[in-house]
Amino acid sequence: MASLCTYQLLVTTLLMSFLIIAFSANFYQDFDITWGDGRAKILNNGELLTLSLDKPSGSGFQSKNEYLFGKIDMQIKLVSGNSAGTVTAYYLSSQGPTHDEIDFEFLGNLSGDPYILHTNVFSQGKGNREQQFYLWFDPTADFHTYSILWNPQRIIFSVDGTPIREFKNAEAVGVAYPKNQPMRLYSSLWNADDWATRGGLVKTDWSQAPFTASYRNFNANDACVWTSGSSSCTSNNNGNTTAWLNEELDGTRQERLQWVQQNYMIYNYCTDVKRFPNGFPPECGTF
């Protein structure tokens, strides 16, 4: 079973790489560098973006567009070597005290130790829905595709086309779901050595700076761009199909999700009895 899943992952990775390259966008057109005082750079005629972190500052960027639902991919190569204390965040977010947010965060570690992929979902300002994973590859050795599918029924986090987490719309049991606030895509590289690595026990080694993460092949062709109070998906949809707006996991992808969660999940808030002694959050029963 493990060898079959590994083969399926390899085939899917190759297909995803082809599709992303075929539809790659340009960072000059799609993103603004928002902070870092020159530590963020767009290179190769807009095909590559790098973020850097040193002791004085990290860096970050955001999408020019806002989206209200979307299927969004980015290829990222994470900080290599001793990345302890650093966090590379890649997420969708709205603004304000009742913001919505869909998070990938990559928590650095000592050389030789695995990265931790931290995920979270905020709705109406409420988060605390963490699931964490190790990865089945070295995310610093090459680029890999990190994807968010966000439609009215569910949010699916995927890595190289393999689903790792599904958060379903649980409004029927009183759980707010992100569906009304348009979100931008953000990414940042910053120092979080007060908590990121072994709960803050391992600090950032600034002799290893600058720390650098690289990005390429952003794809939001299947996404609803929000402009002046209206969505591109209700006008001309940019000529794209909207099948993803009703997409769900088929049997094969459900099996792959279970494979990842059984073999690589290291934390799930929905099983943390100490954290929720009086019962788990209601959305946990919908998984």
N, C-alpha and C positions, 0 to 999 in steps of 0.2 A: 504493500500500500504506500509506504513512504517513497519507494523508488518511482512509482507511478505518479505520485503527487509532484515529486521533484522534476520529472520529465514534463509534466503539464505546466509547471511553473516556468521552465526554460522556454517552452514553445510560446507561452503567453507573453513572456518578457520580450522575445524577439519580435512578435507581432506588434506589441505596444510600442517598441522602439521604432519600428517602421512607420506606424501610424502617426506618432508624435513628430517624427522628422518630416513626414509628408505635409503636416499642417502647422509647422513651427511658425511662430510669430516673431515680432521684432520688439526688443525691449525699449528702444527709443519711442516707439509708437504706443506701447501698452502700459508703461510704468513710469513713475516719477521716483527718483531718489529723494528721500525725505529727511534723512539725517546721517551724520557720520563725518562731515567735514572732509570729504574727499576719499573716505575709506571705502565707499561703494563706487564701483566702476562698471560702465557698460563698454564692452569690448567687441572686437570682431564684427564691426559694422552692425551692431545691435543684436548679434546672435548669442552673446554670452554676457552674463552679469555676475560680478563677484562682490561679496560682502566681506569686510575684514573687521577684526577686533584687536585692539591693543589696550594697554592699561588705561589711557585717557578716555577711550570711547569705543563703542561698537558702531553699527551702521544698519540702515534699513531702507526699504522701498515699499511703495504701494501701487496698486493698479490705478490707472486713470479712470477706468469704468467702475461703476457699481453694478452688482448683479442681484437679481431676485430669482433664485434657483439657477442651477447650472451644473455642468459636468466639466470640471476643470482639472487639467494636468500640468505638472511641472517636473522637469528632470532636475535633480539636485545631487551634487557631490559634496559630502559633509567634510568638516574639518578633520584632517588626518593627524596621526600621532597622538600625543598627550593632549587631549581636548578637555580634560577635567575642568569643571567649573563653567564651561561655556554652554550656551543654549542657542540652537538655531531654530527659530520659530517660523512657521509657515501656516497661515490661517486666513479664514474669512471672518470679517467682523463688521458690525454696524457700530454706531457711536451712541453715547449717552448712558445713563445709569441703568436702563433696562435693555442693554444691548444684547444682541444675539452674536454667537461666535462658534466657529467650527475649527478646532485646533489640531495641527500636527506640531509637536515640539520634540526636538532631538536633543537629548541630554548627554553631554560629552562625558568621557571617562578616561581613565589612565590607559596608556598604550597597552594593547593586548586584551583589554576588557571590552565587552560589547557596549555599543550605544544602547540607550533606552529610548524607544519611541513612545512618547507620551501623547495621548489623545484626550480631548475633552469636548463637550458640547454645552454651550450656554443658550438658554432661552429666557427672554424677558429678564435678563440680568442674573439668572440663577445658573450656576455651573456645578462644580463638585461632582462631575460625572466622569471620573478619570478611568481610563483603561490604558495599561502599559504593556509593551511588547519588546522582546529582543527581535532582531532580524535574522534571516537565514542566509545572509551574505554580509560582506564588509561594505558598509555604505560610504566608506571613504576612498575605496579603490577605484570607483567608477561612478558614472551617473546612473541613477535609478529614478523611476517614474512614481511620483506620489500624487494620488488623485482623490478628489472629493466629488461624489455625486450627491447633489442636494436637490430633491424634488419635494412636492407637497406631502408625499407619503413616508419618505425615509431619507436618511443620510447614510451613505456608504463610504467608508475610508478604504482605499485600495493602495497596494504597493506592487508595482510592475504588473498591474492588472489583476492581482490576487486580493480579494476582499479580506480585510482584517477585522473590521468592525461595522456593525449596522445599528443605527439608532432610529427606531421607528417613531412615527407620529403617534403619540399616546394621549392626544387631547380627550379621547373618550373616557380616560380615567383621571382627568384633571391636570394633565401635565402640559404646560405651554410648549409650543413647537415653533421654531423659527420659520415664519412664513410671510411676515408682513414688512419686515425691515430689510431694505437692500443692503448688501454688504460689499465692501472692497476686499481685494486680496492683499495681504500684507506679508512681508517677511523681514526678519531682523536677526542679527547675530550680536549677542550681548553677554555680559558677565553675570552669572547667577551663582557664584560659588558659595553663597550663604545657604543654598538648598539643593543645587542641581545634581551634585555627585555625592552619593552615599549620604544624603541628607545634610550636606554641607561640611562633612568631615574632610573631604579632599578639596583643597583650594586650587585656584588657577595658578599655573606655573608661568609667570609672565616672561621668563627667559625663552619660552617657546613662541612668543608673539612675533609677528602678527598671525592670528588665526584666520583662516580664509575658507569660506564656503562658496561654491559655484553653482550657477543656475543656467539652464538652457531649455529650449523647446517648450515654452509655455503654450498651452492650447486651451482656449475657451470658445471654440467654434460652436459648441453645444452649450450655450448659456444665454440667459435672458438679461440683456443689458437694460438697466434702469436709467431713463433719461427724462427729466422734467415731469416726473410723476407718472410715466407710462413705461411699459415693458416692450422690448423688441419682439417678444414672443406673442404678443397680442396684436402686433402690426404686421410687418412683413416677415418676421422671424429670420431675417437675413438669408432667406432661401434654405434654411436648414430644417431637417426633420425634428419633430418634438417627441419622438418615441421615448427619449430618456426621461421625459416628465412623468412617465408612468413605469419606468424601469424598476424591476425588482430582481432579487437573486433567484436564478433558476436552480435546479437540483445540483448541477455540477458545481456552481459557485457556492452554494450552501455547504457542500462537502469541503470545499477548499477553505471557506471561512472557519468551519469546525476544525480542520486540520491545523490552521494557524493558531486558533485559540487554545487547542489542546496541547500544542507543542511549543508555542512561543509567547503566549500571554503570561505575564508575571504579576499583574495586578488587575483586579476588576472590582470596582466599587460595589457592584451588585452582589458580591460574595463576602464583603468585609463586615463580619458580624460585630467586631469591636467598634467599628465606626457607626453602625446602625443597630444598636442593641434592641431598639423597639420596633424593628421591621425595616425592610429595604424600601427605597423609594418606589413609588407605584409603577414607574416605567420599566423597572427591572422584571416585572411579570410579563412584559410583552415581547421579550427576546426569545 
